[in-house]
Amino acid sequence: MSHLPEKRITEEELGYFPVSLSRFKIDETTKSVTATFGGFRKQTAVFTPGYGCTLLPENNASSSVLPFQRPTDPERFDPFSTSFRDSLENFAPQKIARIDSLVAEGFEENLKKGKKNTRAIVVLHRGTLLAEKYGNVADAHTPLLGWSMTKTIMGILAGIMAKEGKWQLSDQPLFQNWSDDSKKDITLRDLLQMRSGLRWEEKYSDLSEATIMLYDQPNMGLYASEQPLQDSTPFWYYSSGTSNILSFLMAQKFDTHQEYLNYPYEQLFKPLGISDFTLETDSEGYYVMSSYGYGTARDWSKLGQLILQRGVWQRDTLYHTSWADFMATPAEGSNGDYGGHIWLNQGKKSPELSTGSLFMQGYQGQYVYIIPELDLVVVRLGNTYTSSSLDLDEWIITLAETIKEITESSSHQQ
């Protein structure tokens, strides 16, 4: 998916325990990979153009996953000018050198445990491209996995769906089989704020609902929706299953499955000029909105910029400002850390950043920081599987403060 060397993938993506104990066989003819763990649990993932790699049901080696066609990719265009950077390079080259130096620090291998393996950093300021850097065999055209940052794409799509009247936050019951069930009172708002009350364990070091869903279910959203109600009083807890329930529910709002598959590309990626993004599906053809979104660093930055601009892109309103307000409203019980499928800083999750900051966050250190008061979006992508030792707070605040100082200084000079 990322066009990275096999050796690098083996060493980094698959280089940590216990994944390192697995064995993989690549078949270039069928575009598939078969894996075993200790010689057991043989499973195959197959590549389908437009849909990425899909894990097939156990012992099923069929190479035909989806009969559907993804829309033709839009012609790529990058709407970000470099005007601010150009002015600094012409009149204050030492200032742009200072920013570039801070960006380069993001690639330094200085963790106490493990390696950063930073692959891309992109900095947007005032909607312009201020800085970008790539490393570890990635470049500006490399699609990189955002892991749980994909959840925020689901939050954005939900807002576009709401603008078109396909659903609203108060909707209930959400599924026909929930009508006479204890789940009948769960609303769309509850799902988007991860307050459904459905049983879920977000644990990856052992057997859990999360691992069963991702590695053993042909329809991930259906599986998550069938979990029993754990508590009649909704409470906040982080659940990848919830994002896939939303994806499954979203599909029910279209006359055909093809319309559902087309929707993210026609209503989100095309307006943003994103042509390299891939949302992977489960084996029944539903987007895995919890985890499997691949895009270039610039693609991820565009999504961050859309959030910064509260749903407006080049004078086109993709979702209403009221939806932007909802996304930025803390879910009850989240301690100000989570909104409508996006992380917030109102509970000072990142102590040094302002309370108005938002961020997309994914496994192994994927981040899109959105800092409205500085008109700033910062993307950091990498493969840091010791991500618990990756503390970006000091780095991001130093970068933000430096840009603020330079911006204020430039304004005074003008």
N, C-alpha and C positions, 0 to 999 in steps of 0.2 A: 504493500500500500504506500509506503513512504519512499520506495525506490532506493533504500539504503542497502549497503553491502551486507550479504548474508553473515559474514564473519562478525561485523559490528553488531548486528542484531543478536547473534548468539552470545556475544560477550556482554552486551548491555541489557537489552530487553529481556533476555532469557538467562542472564548470568547470576541470578540470585536464588538462594535456597527457599523452597524446595523445587522451584521450576527448573533449576539447573539439573535436576535428576531425570527430567523427561528426555525423550528422544524424538526427533522430528525427521520426517522424510518429505522432501519437496518433489512434486511431480510437475515439471514445467509444461508437459503436454496437456494435462487436465487443469492446470493452474490450481493445484490443491496442495495442502499440507496435511499429513497424517501424523498424529502424535500418540505416544504411549507413555505410561508412567510405570516404571518397573516391569514393563512387558504387559501391563494390564490396561483396561479402559481405553481401547483403541478408538480414536475419534478423528474425524476429518473436517477440515475447513476448506471451502472452495471459493474461488474468486469469480465474481460475476461482474462484467463491465458495468460501471455506473452505481453498483451497490456494494462494492468492496468485498470483504471476506465474510462468509457466513458459516457458522458452526452447524454441521448437519446432525440430525439425531444419531445416537450411538449405533455403530455398525452399518450406517447408511452411507455409501460412497457415491451416491448420485451426484453428477456434476451439474445438473439442471436444477437450480434453486428457484428462480423467479421467471415467469413468463412475461413479465412487465418490462417496459422500456422507460428509462429515465429521459426527461426532456433534454433536448440538445443544449449543451452548455452555452451560456451567453458569451459574447466576445469579451475577453478580459479587458478591463480598464482599471487603472488605479487613480482614483480621483484625488489623491493626496498630492498637493503641491509641495515644493521644498522651499517656498519663498522665505520663511523665517530663517531656516538654516542657511540659505544662500546669502541673506543679508548679514548674518553673523560671520560667515566665511569671508565676506568682502570687507567688513568694517571692524570685526573683532574676532579674528581667527583663534585667539587664545581662549575665548569663551566656548566656542564649539569644540575645541580640543579638550576642554575640561569635561564637557558632556560626554564626548567619545571615550575619554579615559574612565569615567564612571560606568559607562556601558561595558567597556572591556573588563572591568572588575567583576561583572556578572559571570564571566567565563573563567575566572581564576579558580584553580583547584585548591581551596583553602579550608575545606571541611575537616572537622576533627575525626569524622567517620565517613567512609565512602567517598564517592566522587560526584561532583555536580553534573557533569556531562551536559552542560548547557548547549543547546543547539540553535536557539534564536532569541534575540531581543529586538523589539521594535518599540520606538517611542514616538507617539503622536502628540503634538501640542498645537492648540488652536486649529485642529483639523488638518495640520500639515505634518509631513514626515520630517521629524527632527533628527532622528538617529536610528540606525539599525545595524545589527551585526549577526553573523552566522558562524557556526563552528561545528566540530565533530561530524564532519561529512555532510551536514545539512546546508542548504542555501535558500535563496528567496523563493525557489520553486518547489521545495520539498513539502509535501503534505504531512503534517505532524498530528499525532493523536492527542486530542484534548482531554480524554477520559471524561471526568465528571463536569468539565466545562460545557459538555454537550447538554447537560440539564438546563443551562440557561438559554440555550437555543430553543428548548421546549417552552420555556417561559415567554420568549419573544414570539414564537409561533402562536402560542395561546392568545397573546395580545392581538395579533393580526386576525386570528379567528374571531375574537370578540368584536373587533372593529367591523367585521363583515357580518356580524349577527349570527354566527354559527353556534355560539354558546355564550353564557354569561356566568359571572362568578357565583351567583346564587343557585345555579342549576342543581336539581336533585329530584328523584334519584338519578344517578348517572348511568346506570345500566338497568336493563329490563329485569334481570334476575336479582337486582337489589331492591326492587319495588316492595316486595313482601318480606324483606330481610332486615336484620338489625342494621345493615349498612345503608338503609334508605335515606338517612339524614346527612350522609357525607356529601358535601358540596364540592363544586369545582374549586372554590377558594381553598377549602381544606386540603385538597390534593396539591395545589400549587404552593401552599405554605407548609406542606408536609405535616399536616395535622389530622390525618384520616382516622387514626386510632386502630388501623389494621396491624396485625401482628407482623413484626419484621425485625430481623437481626442483621445489621450492616457489618458483617464480620467476614474477613477474607482469609484468615489463617486457619480456618476450620470449616466444617460443613455448616452452612447457614442458609437462610432463605436467599441471601444475595448470591452465594456461590452456586446453589442449586439453580437459580434463575438463569444466571449467565452461562453456565456450562452444561446444563442438563434439561433445558426446556425449549421446545420448538416455538412456543408463543409466550414470550416473557411477560407481556402485559397481562395476558389472561391469567397466568400463574399467580402474579402478584395480586390481581383483583380477587382471586379465590381464597386469599388468606383470611382467617377468621378475625372478627372484630375483637381486639384485645381489651379495649376499654371504651365504654359508652361515652365517656367524657374525653373528647379529642385532646391530645397533648402533642407537643412538637418532638419529633425525632427524625434524624436524617435517614432517608430511605430511597435507594436506587429503584426499588420496586415501584414507588409512586410515580416516578418519571415515565416508566414504561406503561403504567396504567393510563397515564395521560396520552401517550402515543397510541395505545390501543383504542382509547375512547375517541381520540381525534379521527381515527379511521372510520368510525361509525357515522361521522357527520358528512360523508361524501357518498354520492350515488354509486361510484365504482372505486375499487381499490387503486386503480391507476391514478385517479384524481388525487387520492391521498398521497401516493408516492410522488406525484408531480408538485404538490403544494409547496414544500419548503424551497424548491428550486425556482418556481415561478413567482412566489410571493415574498421571498426573503433574499435568496442568493442572487437572483437575476437583478433586482433593483440595486443591490450593493455592488454589482459587477464582479461577483465571486464566481469563478469558473472551475476552481480546483477542489471544491469542497465535496466530501463524500460522507453521507450518513449511512452506516451499515445497518443491515436488517437481521432479524432472527430468521429461522428457516421457514416460517410461514409468511414472511414478507412484511413484518412490522418494524419500523425504525426502533433501534435500541437507543432511546433518547437519554438513557442513564449514563452512557459510557463511550459510544463508538462513533465519534465525529472526527474526521481528518480534514485539516485545512492548513494552508500556508500561514506563516506568522502574520503576513499582511491581511489574510482573510480573517484571522482571529481579531486583528486590530480593528478591522471594519465593524465587526460585531460589537466590540467595545465602544467604538465611536458612535454607533447607532444608539446604544444605551445612554451614552453621554449626552446625545442630542435628543433624548427622550422620545425616540421613535420616528424622528423626522430625518429624511435623507434627501438631500438636494431638492428641497421644497416639497417632497412627496412624504405624506404622513403614512407610515407603515402601521403604526399603532398609536392610539390616542394618548395624550399626556396623562389622562386619568389612569391609564394602564401603567405608565411609567411611575406614577405616584404609588400605585398598588405594589409594584415590584419592589419599591424602596421602603415599603411599610413593614416593620418587623412583625414576624409571626408571633402570636402570643405563646410564651413559653420558651422562645429561642434566645432570650437574654439580649435581644437586639442584634443577634448575629445573622439572622436569616430572614429574607423577604419572600417575594414571589419567584421562587426558583433562582435566586441569586443571593450571594453572601453580602452581608452588610457590616458596617463597622460602628453601628450605633451603640453596641455593647463593648466597644474598644477591643475587638478581637485582635486588631493590630494597634497596640497602644500609641504608637507614634503617628499614625495617620489620623486625619480628621474624621469626625463621626459621619460626615456626608459621603465618605468614600464607599464604593461598591467594588466587588471583585468576583470574577469567575475563577473557580479553583478546581484542579483535577489532580488525580493520582500522580505520584512521582514528580511533583513540583511544577505543574502547569498553572499559569496565572495570567489573567487579564485584569490589571488594576485600572479602575475608573475613578478619577479624582476631579469631580466637577468644578470645585472652586479654583482649580489651577488649569482647567480646560486641558486635562492631561489623561492620556491612555498609555499604559505600559504593558507590553506583552512579554512574558518570559516562558519559553518552552524548553524542555530538556528531558533527561532520563535519569532522574535522581532517585534511585530506589532506596536510598537511606534518607528519604525526604523529611523525616522527623528531625534530622540534624541541619536541615536547610532553613535558615532564618533569614528571610529577605526584608524584614521590616526596616532594619537600619539602612540597608542599601537603597530601598525604594524611597525612604524619606529623605536621604541625602541627595538622591537624584532629583526628587521633587523640589526640595528647597533650593537646589542649585539652579534649576530651570526658573523657579520663581524669582530668584535674585537677578538672573540674567534678563528675564522678561521686564522686570521693573527698571533695571538699569537701562535697557534699550529704549523703553518708553520715555524715560527722562531725557535721554540724549536726543530723541526725536522732537 
